Amino acid sequence: MVRRPLGNHHHGPDTLLVTSDATKQTDPVAEATESLRELIKRARFVLFDFDGPICRLFAGHSAERVAVDQVRWLEERGLHGLLTEEERAEPDPHAVLRAVDRRSPGSDLVVELEERLTHQELTAVPWAWPTQYADPLIRTWFATGAHLAVTTNNSAAAASRYLATRGLTTCFAPHVYGRTQDLHLLKPHPHCVNWALGAMRADPAASLMIGDAPSDLEAATAAGIAFLGYARNERKAKALREAGAGMVVSSLEPVLEVVRERS
């Protein structure tokens, strides 16, 4: 792994992480930068995961609290036994939703639980935190002629509402692809990625996905497109590296720098 400090920042959030054979290179920092430049140069179609690379959706409206509310809602309906003890303690509302769908796929219960989650995501939008450098990266990439899409397991309505609050709608419209009530099609299934590629008439060889989870990497790989991992902390970086991500950045700043070179 190569770490490249940016400016005078400490190692941490503003670091370029590359998981490759860079240790064999005579100048690993230059090699890492060139690898990132090549990845971006080929990308005419860029697919962003939403919660992570673009913003932290539940920064001010705890995802864990949403998951707890989901579990309580099930228990109030006498469905305590629908989840295992481990699933009831799960802090991720998507994991709770998936668990219910596994036991009762396509049921009215799943439909209602998904609608409740969409409502919670929409409620979270005003308190979402923009990912550092995401807004200028999106605007700059769009200005250079790249075609952008959102491919997310969150509700498309929540993603669209957030983009509107940041003045980013025109950079993506109409290409925002989110969760459907067919929950087996959530990433790591490549459904939303293939949906976006087809709608944009994108060449997979000229396409890139930016995501922060192994499920994003798996979906991109299944769709046959390149992947760039974004990890805001070492836990997420480790998960991406262990899943096989070839390149992981802990800040979007170096990505923005390379895109600006093209403008």
Secondary structure by P-SEA (a helix, b strand, c coil): cbbbbcccccccccbbbbcccccccccaaaaaaaaaaaaaaaccbbbbbcccccccccccccaaaaaaaaaaaaaaacccccccccccccccaaaaaaaaaaaccccaaaaaaaaaaaaaaaaaccccccccaaaaaaaaaaaabbbbbbbccccaaaaaaaaaaacccccccccccccccccccccccaaaaaaaaaaaccccccbbbbbccaaaaaaaaaabbbbbbbbccaaaaaaaaaacccbbbccaaaaaaaaaaac
